[in-house]
């Protein structure tokens, strides 16, 4: 999750989105009874942090990203290990964005003969932010916020498909491939336009 922490609100919005989808899935699709172990308890905290993050009064940072990633991962592992809640392809759809971001970034850096663990500003969220700055002349802060909202809206639309077909592994696998193709396509177009 730390790889996607490059613009204001992106990681926080992603965490809020994933925890909200998980809770919707558990309560409304699978009929789980109300329990604080599903992340509902931290959603208000993340919303408060998001408000302060957008106004640049607080930053989530590496530690926040690691904690949020661990919390999401632990919830998914916990519920995937329960017989009635084991839907690994659905969970893979939820986690494909940060997972593919890491994979794509490492491959991109290796191809460009750079260290795969070296930080850079060539991630998709940096390109989208730069696009908003150049194309629409938004300020740095506003372009970061719009970038975070844009990416998370796409993730929401993508996951609406996965939540409606959570029992069909072929659709879920296809959905992951569609995500990967769309991500790569957008990245290549923006990278070419912004050179």
C-alpha positions in Angstrom: 0.0 0.0 0.0 3.0 2.3 0.5 3.6 2.3 -3.2 0.3 4.1 -3.8 1.0 6.8 -1.2 2.2 9.6 -3.4 -0.7 12.0 -3.7 -3.0 13.5 -1.1 -5.7 11.1 0.0 -5.0 8.3 -2.4 -4.1 5.7 0.3 -6.7 6.9 2.7 -9.4 6.9 0.1 -8.3 3.4 -1.1 -8.4 2.2 2.5 -11.9 3.7 3.1 -13.1 2.2 -0.2 -11.7 -1.3 0.4 -13.0 -1.5 4.0 -16.4 -0.2 2.9 -16.6 -2.7 0.2 -15.5 -5.5 2.5 -18.1 -4.5 5.1 -20.9 -4.3 2.4 -19.8 -7.7 1.2 -19.8 -9.3 4.6 -23.0 -7.8 5.9 -25.2 -7.5 2.8 -23.9 -10.2 0.5 -22.9 -12.9 3.0 -25.1 -11.9 5.9 -22.4 -11.6 8.6 -23.6 -10.3 11.9 -22.3 -7.0 13.2 -18.8 -7.4 14.7 -16.1 -4.7 15.3 -13.5 -7.1 13.7 -14.4 -6.0 10.2 -12.8 -2.6 10.2 -16.0 -0.6 10.7 -14.4 0.9 13.8 -11.5 2.5 11.9 -13.6 4.0 9.1 -14.4 7.2 11.1 -10.7 7.6 12.0 -9.7 7.3 8.3 -12.4 9.8 7.3 -11.1 12.3 9.9 -7.5 11.7 8.7 -8.7 12.2 5.1 -10.2 15.6 5.9 -7.0 16.7 7.5 -4.9 15.2 4.7 -6.8 17.1 2.0 -6.3 20.4 3.9 -2.5 19.5 4.3 -2.6 19.6 8.1 -1.6 15.9 8.5 0.1 13.4 6.2 -0.5 9.6 6.3 3.1 8.7 5.5 4.9 5.4 5.4 3.9 4.3 8.9 0.2 5.0 8.2 0.4 3.1 4.8 2.0 0.1 6.4 -0.5 0.0 9.2 -3.5 0.4 6.9 -2.1 -2.3 4.5 -1.6 -4.6 7.4 -5.1 -4.1 8.7 -6.7 -4.7 5.3 -4.5 -7.7 4.8 -5.3 -9.2 8.2 -9.1 -8.8 7.7 -8.9 -10.5 4.3 -6.7 -13.3 5.6 -9.0 -13.8 8.6 -12.2 -14.0 6.6 -10.7 -16.0 3.7 -9.8 -18.7 6.2 -13.4 -19.0 7.3 -15.3 -21.6 5.3 -18.4 -19.4 4.5 -16.3 -16.3 3.7 -13.6 -17.8 1.5 -13.7 -15.9 -1.8 -10.0 -15.5 -2.8 -10.8 -14.2 -6.3 -13.0 -11.5 -4.9 -10.3 -10.4 -2.4 -7.7 -10.5 -5.2 -9.9 -8.0 -7.1 -9.9 -5.7 -4.1 -6.2 -5.8 -3.8 -5.2 -5.7 -7.5 -4.5 -1.9 -7.6 -1.6 -1.8 -5.0 -0.4 -5.2 -6.0 -0.2 -4.3 -9.7 1.3 -0.9 -8.9 4.2 -2.6 -7.1 4.7 -5.2 -9.9 4.4 -2.6 -12.7 6.7 -0.2 -11.0 9.4 -2.8 -10.4 9.3 -4.1 -14.0 9.3 -0.5 -15.3 12.4 0.4 -13.3 14.2 -2.8 -14.3 13.4 -2.1 -18.0 14.8 1.4 -17.6 17.9 0.0 -15.9 17.2 1.5 -12.5 17.0 -0.1 -9.1 13.6 -1.7 -8.6 13.4 -0.4 -5.0 14.5 3.2 -5.8 11.7 5.8 -5.4 10.7 7.8 -8.4 7.8 10.0 -9.6 6.8 7.9 -12.5 3.9 6.0 -10.9 0.5 6.2 -12.5 -0.8 8.6 -9.8 2.1 11.0 -10.4 1.3 11.0 -14.2 -2.4 11.6 -13.5 -1.5 14.4 -11.1 0.8 16.0 -13.7 -1.9 15.6 -16.3 -4.3 17.7 -14.2 -1.7 20.3 -13.6 -0.7 20.7 -17.2 -4.0 20.1 -19.0 -6.3 21.9 -16.6 -3.9 24.2 -14.8 -4.8 23.0 -11.4 -2.7 23.7 -8.4 -0.4 21.0 -7.0 -2.7 20.4 -4.0 -5.9 20.3 -6.2 -4.3 18.0 -8.8 -3.2 15.6 -6.1 -6.7 15.5 -4.6 -8.4 15.0 -8.1 -5.9 12.3 -8.9 -6.8 10.4 -5.7 -10.5 10.8 -6.4 -10.1 9.7 -10.0 -8.2 6.6 -9.2 -10.5 5.6 -6.4 -13.6 6.1 -8.6 -12.2 3.7 -11.1 -11.4 1.2 -8.4 -15.0 1.6 -7.1 -16.4 0.9 -10.6 -14.1 -2.0 -11.1 -15.1 -3.5 -7.8 -18.8 -3.1 -8.4 -18.3 -5.8 -11.0 -16.4 -8.0 -8.6 -18.9 -7.6 -5.8 -21.8 -8.6 -8.1 -20.0 -11.6 -9.5 -18.2 -12.7 -6.3 -19.1 -16.4 -6.8 -17.9 -16.5 -10.5 -14.1 -17.0 -10.5 -13.9 -16.7 -14.3 -15.5 -13.2 -14.3 -13.3 -12.2 -11.4 -10.1 -13.4 -13.2 -11.3 -11.6 -16.3 -11.9 -8.5 -14.3 -8.3 -8.6 -13.0 -7.0 -8.9 -16.6 -9.2 -6.0 -17.7 -7.8 -3.9 -14.8 -4.2 -4.7 -15.8 -4.9 -3.9 -19.4 -6.7 -0.6 -18.6 -4.0 0.4 -16.1 -1.2 -0.3 -18.6 -3.1 1.5 -21.4 -3.7 4.6 -19.3 -0.1 4.6 -18.1 1.4 4.4 -21.6 -0.9 7.1 -23.0 -0.2 9.5 -20.1 3.5 8.8 -20.2 3.7 9.5 -23.9 1.6 12.7 -23.6 3.6 14.1 -20.7 7.1 13.6 -22.1 
